[in-house]
Amino acid sequence: MKCITYLTLLVAVYAVASRAEYTTNDWAAAQAQWKAARVAWTNEMAKAAAAGLVTPRKAKTGNPKRRQPGAAGPSQVLSKPQASYFNSRRICVKRDVETLPGYVITTWHRNGKLDTLAPAVITNQLKQIIGKEQHNPIQEFAEQMRQRAQEWQTLATNATARIERVTAALDERREEYVEKRDAAVLPTTRAIYQAFIDAIDRIKKQLEKVEGD
């Protein structure tokens, strides 16, 4: 009886799947129809399993032999020499700077235990080292040019100040000679003061030229 019912079920499922047969040349539409047929088949088999007509399908748990994402593949497995090299490395596992102030105590392991090929515990005294700041040639050249520019600016400022002081003194002296020239009675005296005034004017022109340069 169960076998007859099962055959009837298969015929019914075939009828459901046949209604989803390909009716188009469009690949996307054909793929959608095929998915619909598979869904119909899965639903009918689930109903049959619930009615006890067929054995329930086991849920897929995946292939246990299939490599999981991120797992090391055959090409990533270390060879014995490589594994031996990495396992036998000397590794610092601890640095202690509190037990003995001013010193650092380091503990070294090899193959997961205290190193026996070299000192397992090393005590080093901490030392303060004051080094000289390093500059590249471009930085040094730029610093030299900056210092020279500052020196030139200082010299120019000082020179300008000196010229201003000299010019002020000449102006004061010129005013004095102008007054004496105008107050002089003899023509020769007036000519002497005028010569002094002309000399001061020539000096002032030279100073103005130097300041302009």
Contacts in CASP RR format, 6 or more apart in sequence:
PFRMAT RR
TARGET T0000
AUTHOR 0000-0000-0000
METHOD contacts of the structure
MODEL  1
MKCITYLTLLVAVYAVASRAEYTTNDWAAAQAQWKAARVAWTNEMAKAAA
AGLVTPRKAKTGNPKRRQPGAAGPSQVLSKPQASYFNSRRICVKRDVETL
PGYVITTWHRNGKLDTLAPAVITNQLKQIIGKEQHNPIQEFAEQMRQRAQ
EWQTLATNATARIERVTAALDERREEYVEKRDAAVLPTTRAIYQAFIDAI
DRIKKQLEKVEGD
2 53 0 8 1.000
5 53 0 8 1.000
6 48 0 8 1.000
6 53 0 8 1.000
6 54 0 8 1.000
9 44 0 8 1.000
9 48 0 8 1.000
9 53 0 8 1.000
9 54 0 8 1.000
12 44 0 8 1.000
13 40 0 8 1.000
13 41 0 8 1.000
13 44 0 8 1.000
13 45 0 8 1.000
16 37 0 8 1.000
16 40 0 8 1.000
16 41 0 8 1.000
16 44 0 8 1.000
17 37 0 8 1.000
17 40 0 8 1.000
17 41 0 8 1.000
20 33 0 8 1.000
20 34 0 8 1.000
20 36 0 8 1.000
20 37 0 8 1.000
20 40 0 8 1.000
21 33 0 8 1.000
21 37 0 8 1.000
22 30 0 8 1.000
22 33 0 8 1.000
22 34 0 8 1.000
23 33 0 8 1.000
24 30 0 8 1.000
24 33 0 8 1.000
45 54 0 8 1.000
45 57 0 8 1.000
48 54 0 8 1.000
49 55 0 8 1.000
49 56 0 8 1.000
49 57 0 8 1.000
67 73 0 8 1.000
78 86 0 8 1.000
87 111 0 8 1.000
88 110 0 8 1.000
88 111 0 8 1.000
89 110 0 8 1.000
90 108 0 8 1.000
90 109 0 8 1.000
90 110 0 8 1.000
90 115 0 8 1.000
90 117 0 8 1.000
90 118 0 8 1.000
91 108 0 8 1.000
91 109 0 8 1.000
91 110 0 8 1.000
92 106 0 8 1.000
92 107 0 8 1.000
92 108 0 8 1.000
93 107 0 8 1.000
93 108 0 8 1.000
93 109 0 8 1.000
94 105 0 8 1.000
94 106 0 8 1.000
94 107 0 8 1.000
95 104 0 8 1.000
95 105 0 8 1.000
95 106 0 8 1.000
95 107 0 8 1.000
96 104 0 8 1.000
96 105 0 8 1.000
96 106 0 8 1.000
96 107 0 8 1.000
97 103 0 8 1.000
97 104 0 8 1.000
97 105 0 8 1.000
97 126 0 8 1.000
99 105 0 8 1.000
100 123 0 8 1.000
102 125 0 8 1.000
102 126 0 8 1.000
103 123 0 8 1.000
103 124 0 8 1.000
103 125 0 8 1.000
103 126 0 8 1.000
104 123 0 8 1.000
104 124 0 8 1.000
104 126 0 8 1.000
105 121 0 8 1.000
105 122 0 8 1.000
105 123 0 8 1.000
106 121 0 8 1.000
106 122 0 8 1.000
106 123 0 8 1.000
106 124 0 8 1.000
107 114 0 8 1.000
107 120 0 8 1.000
107 121 0 8 1.000
108 114 0 8 1.000
108 115 0 8 1.000
108 118 0 8 1.000
108 119 0 8 1.000
108 120 0 8 1.000
108 121 0 8 1.000
108 122 0 8 1.000
109 115 0 8 1.000
109 120 0 8 1.000
110 116 0 8 1.000
110 117 0 8 1.000
110 118 0 8 1.000
114 120 0 8 1.000
135 143 0 8 1.000
160 211 0 8 1.000
163 207 0 8 1.000
163 210 0 8 1.000
163 211 0 8 1.000
166 207 0 8 1.000
167 204 0 8 1.000
167 207 0 8 1.000
170 200 0 8 1.000
170 203 0 8 1.000
170 204 0 8 1.000
171 204 0 8 1.000
173 196 0 8 1.000
173 200 0 8 1.000
174 197 0 8 1.000
174 200 0 8 1.000
174 201 0 8 1.000
177 193 0 8 1.000
177 196 0 8 1.000
177 197 0 8 1.000
177 200 0 8 1.000
178 193 0 8 1.000
178 197 0 8 1.000
180 193 0 8 1.000
181 189 0 8 1.000
181 190 0 8 1.000
181 193 0 8 1.000
181 194 0 8 1.000
181 197 0 8 1.000
184 190 0 8 1.000
184 193 0 8 1.000
END
